[in-house]
């Protein structure tokens, strides 16, 4: 099978794994003796949450949420849609929302407000990628894998129109790449 490679590799599988281990150690320290709920944002953060989880030593529970404002575009529509809602009881629990990327922050701000209604003890955000340059919402992640420039990234769970999630690294699509797809 031919390797599908776009642009340059921003972060290798090894770099991502190393950073996930470092973040897991920080979460263990922050929640020593407590339980946390890891809330995986589908579908993009599935690989990232796996890397985080395998290094954690604190007691964890897992659930999923799906919210999006992108659809088949490379820019946000601005309309947030929650497609899959978590079932786990979050009342008085420590919740860590595990994200693939924080871009404008608008989707995440909406999701966090909805989760806050469930009465958690605390809510923090762990994102694999942080794109501060595009932030329009007043929001800062608690655990950040990597800071990135204003690029449309793919791979390691991140997609373009549901493709390229399976790439074992993070890359990006340029305009001429998108026009060819």
C-alpha positions as CSV (number, residue, x, y, z in Angstrom):
1,X,0.0,0.0,0.0
2,X,1.4,3.4,-0.9
3,X,1.9,5.8,1.9
4,X,-0.4,8.8,1.9
5,X,1.7,11.8,2.9
6,X,0.6,15.4,2.8
7,X,2.8,18.4,3.4
8,X,5.3,17.9,6.0
9,X,4.9,15.7,9.1
10,X,4.2,18.1,11.9
11,X,4.4,15.5,14.7
12,X,5.4,11.9,14.5
13,X,3.7,9.0,16.3
14,X,6.7,8.9,18.7
15,X,6.4,12.6,19.6
16,X,2.7,12.3,20.2
17,X,3.2,9.2,22.4
18,X,5.9,11.0,24.4
19,X,3.8,14.0,25.0
20,X,0.7,11.9,26.0
21,X,2.8,10.2,28.6
22,X,4.0,13.6,30.0
23,X,0.4,14.8,30.2
24,X,-0.8,11.6,31.8
25,X,1.8,12.1,34.5
26,X,0.5,15.6,35.1
27,X,-3.1,14.3,35.3
28,X,-2.0,11.6,37.8
29,X,-0.3,14.3,39.9
30,X,-3.3,16.6,39.8
31,X,-5.9,13.9,40.6
32,X,-3.8,11.7,42.9
33,X,-6.2,9.6,45.1
34,X,-9.3,10.7,43.1
35,X,-11.2,9.3,40.1
36,X,-11.6,11.1,36.8
37,X,-14.0,10.7,34.0
38,X,-12.4,11.0,30.6
39,X,-14.8,12.3,28.1
40,X,-13.6,11.5,24.6
41,X,-14.8,13.9,21.8
42,X,-15.6,11.8,18.8
43,X,-14.3,11.0,16.4
44,X,-11.0,13.0,16.2
45,X,-9.6,12.3,19.7
46,X,-9.9,8.5,19.7
47,X,-6.2,7.9,19.1
48,X,-5.1,10.7,21.5
49,X,-7.3,9.4,24.4
50,X,-5.9,5.9,23.9
51,X,-2.4,7.3,24.4
52,X,-3.4,9.3,27.5
53,X,-5.3,6.4,29.1
54,X,-2.6,3.8,28.8
55,X,-0.3,5.9,30.9
56,X,-2.7,7.0,33.6
57,X,-2.6,5.4,37.1
58,X,-5.6,7.3,38.6
59,X,-8.9,5.5,38.5
60,X,-10.8,6.5,35.4
61,X,-14.1,6.0,33.8
62,X,-14.7,6.7,30.1
63,X,-17.5,8.1,28.0
64,X,-18.0,9.8,24.7
65,X,-19.5,13.0,23.2
66,X,-19.8,14.1,19.6
67,X,-20.1,17.8,18.7
68,X,-19.2,19.6,15.5
69,X,-19.4,22.8,13.6
70,X,-17.4,21.7,10.5
71,X,-19.3,19.1,8.5
72,X,-17.4,18.6,5.2
73,X,-15.7,22.0,5.2
74,X,-12.3,23.2,6.3
75,X,-13.9,26.2,8.2
76,X,-16.4,26.2,11.0
77,X,-20.1,26.9,10.2
78,X,-20.5,28.5,13.6
79,X,-23.5,26.2,14.4
80,X,-22.7,23.6,17.0
81,X,-24.4,20.3,16.8
82,X,-24.2,17.7,19.6
83,X,-24.6,14.3,17.8
84,X,-23.9,12.0,20.7
85,X,-24.4,12.8,24.3
86,X,-22.5,11.2,27.2
87,X,-24.5,8.8,29.4
88,X,-22.3,8.7,32.5
89,X,-23.3,10.5,35.7
90,X,-21.0,13.5,36.0
91,X,-22.5,14.9,39.2
92,X,-19.7,15.8,41.7
93,X,-17.1,14.1,39.4
94,X,-13.8,15.3,38.0
95,X,-14.3,15.4,34.2
96,X,-11.5,15.8,31.7
97,X,-12.8,16.5,28.2
98,X,-10.2,15.0,25.8
99,X,-10.1,16.9,22.5
100,X,-8.3,16.5,19.2
101,X,-7.9,20.2,18.5
102,X,-9.0,23.5,19.9
103,X,-9.4,26.0,17.1
104,X,-11.8,28.9,17.6
105,X,-12.9,27.4,20.9
106,X,-16.6,28.1,20.2
107,X,-17.6,24.4,19.9
108,X,-15.8,23.6,23.1
109,X,-17.2,26.6,25.0
110,X,-20.7,25.4,24.0
111,X,-20.0,21.8,25.1
112,X,-18.5,22.9,28.4
113,X,-21.5,25.0,29.2
114,X,-23.8,22.0,28.6
115,X,-21.6,19.7,30.7
116,X,-21.5,22.2,33.6
117,X,-25.3,21.9,33.8
118,X,-24.7,18.3,35.1
119,X,-23.0,19.5,38.3
120,X,-19.4,18.1,38.0
121,X,-16.9,18.8,40.7
122,X,-14.5,20.0,38.1
123,X,-14.1,20.2,34.3
124,X,-10.7,20.4,32.6
125,X,-9.8,20.1,28.9
126,X,-6.9,18.1,27.5
127,X,-6.3,18.8,23.8
128,X,-3.8,17.2,21.5
129,X,-3.5,20.3,19.4
130,X,-4.1,24.0,20.3
131,X,-4.5,26.6,17.5
132,X,-4.4,29.8,19.6
133,X,-4.1,32.0,16.5
134,X,-7.7,31.3,15.5
135,X,-9.2,31.5,19.0
136,X,-12.4,33.7,19.1
137,X,-13.8,32.3,22.4
138,X,-12.3,33.2,25.7
139,X,-10.9,29.8,26.5
140,X,-7.6,28.1,27.5
141,X,-7.0,24.3,27.7
142,X,-5.6,22.9,30.9
143,X,-3.4,20.2,29.2
144,X,-2.0,20.9,25.7
145,X,-0.1,18.4,23.6
146,X,1.2,20.8,21.0
147,X,0.7,24.4,19.8
148,X,0.2,24.7,16.1
149,X,-0.1,27.4,13.4
150,X,-3.2,28.1,11.4
151,X,-3.1,24.9,9.4
152,X,-5.8,22.4,8.4
153,X,-4.3,19.3,10.1
154,X,-5.0,15.7,9.4
155,X,-3.9,12.4,10.7
156,X,-3.8,10.7,14.1
157,X,-7.6,10.9,14.4
158,X,-8.1,14.2,12.6
159,X,-9.9,14.1,9.3
160,X,-10.9,15.9,6.1
161,X,-14.4,14.8,5.2
162,X,-13.9,11.6,7.2
163,X,-10.6,10.7,5.5
164,X,-7.0,10.5,6.7
165,X,-7.9,9.7,10.4
166,X,-5.7,6.6,10.2
167,X,-2.4,8.3,9.4
168,X,0.0,7.5,12.2
169,X,1.3,11.1,12.4
170,X,-0.1,14.6,12.1
171,X,0.3,16.5,8.8
172,X,-1.8,19.2,7.1
173,X,-3.6,19.9,3.9
174,X,-2.7,22.9,1.7
175,X,-5.2,24.5,-0.6
176,X,-3.9,22.7,-3.7
177,X,-4.2,19.4,-1.8
178,X,-7.8,20.2,-0.9
179,X,-8.6,21.1,-4.5
180,X,-7.4,17.7,-5.7
181,X,-9.5,15.7,-3.1
